Each structure stands twice: as C-alpha cells, then as structure tokens.
Amino acid sequence: MKDISCHKCHKPLRGAKKFYRCSGCQAYFCPSCMDRFCLFCKATLKEYTVEG
C-alpha cells in the first residue's frame, strides 16, 4: 500500500484504514471518492480494510 494512491483524487492510501478497489479495472479509491460503481469502467467496487 505504500505507493498506491486514489485514482480519482490521487491522495496516497498509505495509512488508510480502508480503501476500495474496482472488481473490473482494479483501480483504487479512497473512502471519500468511493461510489457504488467504478468511475472508469462502471464495475462494482469492493471494500478492503487494512489490518494492523
């Protein structure tokens, strides 16, 4: 997660407690940019939580 950033706002996801990833194109989104569907390919987003 250290070099990954939100594909919409480009905010780094380092230290984020949760993030969202597209099930189609694999784009990452932060919680504030998350929608029900991907901004790019309209596939559904899956929620991931960071452990530890």
ABEGO torsion letter per residue (X at the ends): XAABBBAAAGBBABGBABBBBBAAAGBBBBAAABBABBAAAGBBBBBBBBBX
